[in-house]
Amino acid sequence: MTRPGDIDDQTAAYILETRMQFEDLRQVAAQLAGFLVLHASGANAASPDHPVLQAAADLHRGAADGVRSARPSARAAPHHRCLVEASADLDAALTLVRTGTAIDGALAPLRRAFARLRDAAGSLPGFEMVSFRHACCAARIPPVTAHNGTRPVRSPLNAHNGTRPVRSERTGS
């Protein structure tokens, strides 16, 4: 992973320019995945003219245009290639789903798109596949120290108050 201080000005500009397109492509992938789950469950609402597919297609069109117009630095070229490939895979998946000819066949390009987005997220800072920034688990829980000097063992959060119970490695209690 690259540290933010290792980024040149041209790459920083590229990151700022393409962050929204990355987020939009990720959203399109999530919408398609949700639709495929709905379809697999046998829901009657999972038809090729479902409104979520139109929304995904519109969002994809804007994101794809933004990715095509981006000018990556040499450092950002692998990231940009991942976005271009993810966009193409999402386009293929959308086409299969919206034509209704091979809805089940849309899973393969969707998986490839997720993989490309994951690769892109790992190649430059500022791109996350899953952001926990605003999630309930983002709250910082202060480290717990056992009163007997042993290192505490991680255990699940107490459901009633969100604290981490302490168990000693020596006793296991």
Backbone torsions as a table, in degrees:
resi	resn	phi	psi	omega
1	MET	NA	139.4	-179.2
2	THR	-86.0	136.6	174.7
3	ARG	-78.9	144.5	-180.0
4	PRO	-54.9	-31.7	179.7
5	GLY	-69.6	-13.9	-178.9
6	ASP	-90.7	8.8	-174.5
7	ILE	-99.8	127.9	177.0
8	ASP	-77.3	168.5	-175.2
9	ASP	-62.1	-40.7	-179.0
10	GLN	-66.1	-39.2	178.1
11	THR	-69.2	-39.2	177.3
12	ALA	-61.1	-41.4	177.8
13	ALA	-63.4	-41.1	178.1
14	TYR	-61.9	-43.9	179.9
15	ILE	-59.0	-46.8	179.4
16	LEU	-64.3	-36.0	-178.1
17	GLU	-70.2	-35.8	-171.8
18	THR	-105.4	-2.0	-178.9
19	ARG	-58.0	-44.3	-178.7
20	MET	-65.8	-38.8	178.5
21	GLN	-64.7	-40.0	176.3
22	PHE	-59.2	-48.6	179.8
23	GLU	-59.7	-41.8	-179.8
24	ASP	-66.2	-42.6	177.7
25	LEU	-63.0	-39.7	177.4
26	ARG	-63.1	-40.1	178.7
27	GLN	-66.1	-41.4	177.9
28	VAL	-60.8	-44.4	178.8
29	ALA	-60.9	-42.1	179.5
30	ALA	-65.9	-41.3	178.7
31	GLN	-63.7	-42.8	177.7
32	LEU	-63.9	-42.3	178.5
33	ALA	-61.4	-43.0	177.3
34	GLY	-61.5	-42.2	178.0
35	PHE	-62.8	-42.8	-180.0
36	LEU	-64.9	-33.7	174.7
37	VAL	-65.6	-44.1	177.7
38	LEU	-59.7	-44.1	178.9
39	HIS	-63.9	-44.6	-178.9
40	ALA	-64.8	-27.6	179.5
41	SER	-76.4	-8.7	178.6
42	GLY	86.0	12.9	-179.0
43	ALA	-64.3	135.2	179.2
44	ASN	-65.7	-24.1	-177.3
45	ALA	-74.2	-12.3	-176.7
46	ALA	-83.7	65.3	179.9
47	SER	-104.3	160.3	-178.8
48	PRO	-60.9	-16.4	178.9
49	ASP	-100.7	18.4	179.6
50	HIS	-61.2	138.2	-177.7
51	PRO	-58.4	-30.0	180.0
52	VAL	-65.3	-30.3	178.3
53	LEU	-70.8	-37.6	176.0
54	GLN	-65.0	-43.1	178.6
55	ALA	-62.5	-42.7	179.3
56	ALA	-64.3	-41.6	179.7
57	ALA	-64.1	-41.9	178.6
58	ASP	-64.5	-44.5	179.2
59	LEU	-63.9	-40.8	179.1
60	HIS	-63.8	-42.0	-178.8
61	ARG	-58.2	-46.4	179.2
62	GLY	-65.4	-42.8	-179.8
63	ALA	-65.6	-42.4	-179.5
64	ALA	-63.2	-40.4	176.9
65	ASP	-61.5	-43.5	179.4
66	GLY	-64.6	-40.1	179.0
67	VAL	-66.0	-43.4	179.8
68	ARG	-62.2	-35.1	-176.8
69	SER	-86.0	-8.5	-179.4
70	ALA	-68.1	147.3	178.9
71	ARG	-117.6	93.3	-176.9
72	PRO	-75.3	149.6	171.2
73	SER	-76.6	172.5	176.8
74	ALA	-59.4	-39.2	179.5
75	ARG	-65.0	-32.6	-176.6
76	ALA	-92.0	-3.3	-176.5
77	ALA	-57.3	-44.1	177.9
78	PRO	-62.3	-38.5	177.8
79	HIS	-62.4	-46.2	-178.7
80	HIS	-62.9	-41.5	177.4
81	ARG	-58.9	-41.6	178.2
82	CYS	-61.8	-41.3	179.2
83	LEU	-66.2	-41.3	178.5
84	VAL	-62.1	-45.1	-179.4
85	GLU	-67.8	-40.1	177.8
86	ALA	-62.8	-41.3	179.1
87	SER	-62.9	-42.6	178.5
88	ALA	-64.4	-41.6	178.7
89	ASP	-65.2	-40.2	177.8
90	LEU	-66.3	-37.0	176.6
91	ASP	-61.6	-42.7	178.8
92	ALA	-63.8	-44.0	-179.8
93	ALA	-64.7	-44.0	177.9
94	LEU	-60.4	-42.8	179.6
95	THR	-61.1	-45.9	179.7
96	LEU	-62.3	-41.0	-178.3
97	VAL	-72.8	-44.7	-174.9
98	ARG	-71.8	-26.7	176.6
99	THR	-81.4	-18.7	178.7
100	GLY	75.4	4.9	-176.0
101	THR	-80.4	-34.5	-175.9
102	ALA	-147.9	62.4	-177.7
103	ILE	-58.1	-43.3	179.6
104	ASP	-65.1	-29.1	179.2
105	GLY	-71.1	-11.7	-179.6
106	ALA	-73.8	-15.2	-178.0
107	LEU	-65.3	-39.5	-178.5
108	ALA	-62.2	-52.2	178.1
109	PRO	-66.2	-29.7	177.1
110	LEU	-65.8	-41.9	176.7
111	ARG	-62.9	-41.4	177.7
112	ARG	-62.7	-40.8	179.3
113	ALA	-61.7	-45.0	177.3
114	PHE	-59.8	-42.5	179.7
115	ALA	-63.2	-41.6	179.4
116	ARG	-65.2	-41.0	178.4
117	LEU	-65.8	-38.3	177.8
118	ARG	-64.1	-42.5	177.0
119	ASP	-62.2	-42.8	178.8
120	ALA	-62.0	-43.3	-179.2
121	ALA	-61.2	-32.9	-179.3
122	GLY	-83.8	-9.7	-174.3
123	SER	-94.2	-20.7	178.5
124	LEU	-140.9	150.4	176.7
125	PRO	-72.4	155.8	176.2
126	GLY	94.6	1.3	-179.6
127	PHE	-122.7	120.9	-178.6
128	GLU	-124.3	137.6	175.1
129	MET	-73.9	-41.5	177.9
130	VAL	-131.0	123.9	179.6
131	SER	-103.1	122.7	177.2
132	PHE	-101.9	12.5	-175.3
133	ARG	-55.3	-38.6	-176.9
134	HIS	-110.2	11.4	-179.4
135	ALA	-80.6	161.0	-180.0
136	CYS	-63.0	-26.8	-179.6
137	CYS	-79.3	-3.4	-179.5
138	ALA	-78.0	-16.4	179.8
139	ALA	-61.9	134.8	179.6
140	ARG	-77.6	123.0	176.0
141	ILE	-100.2	124.2	-178.1
142	PRO	-62.2	146.7	-179.8
143	PRO	-62.1	144.7	-178.2
144	VAL	-103.6	136.4	175.7
145	THR	-119.5	136.7	178.7
146	ALA	-73.6	144.4	-177.9
147	HIS	-68.8	-18.5	-178.6
148	ASN	-96.3	10.0	175.0
149	GLY	84.8	-0.8	178.0
150	THR	-85.3	158.7	177.6
151	ARG	-73.7	128.7	-179.7
152	PRO	-67.4	149.3	177.0
153	VAL	-95.0	133.0	178.4
154	ARG	-65.3	138.5	176.5
155	SER	-147.3	165.9	-176.5
156	PRO	-61.5	155.7	177.0
157	LEU	-66.2	144.4	171.9
158	ASN	-67.5	128.6	-177.0
159	ALA	-66.0	-31.4	-173.5
160	HIS	-79.0	-27.1	-177.5
161	ASN	-136.6	1.9	175.9
162	GLY	74.1	10.0	177.9
163	THR	-93.5	161.5	180.0
164	ARG	-98.2	117.6	177.9
165	PRO	-67.0	148.1	-178.2
166	VAL	-101.5	130.4	173.3
167	ARG	-125.1	137.3	180.0
168	SER	-80.9	141.6	176.2
169	GLU	-66.6	-30.3	-177.8
170	ARG	-69.2	-47.0	-174.1
171	THR	-100.4	-24.7	-177.4
172	GLY	75.7	9.0	-179.6
173	SER	-110.8	NA	NA
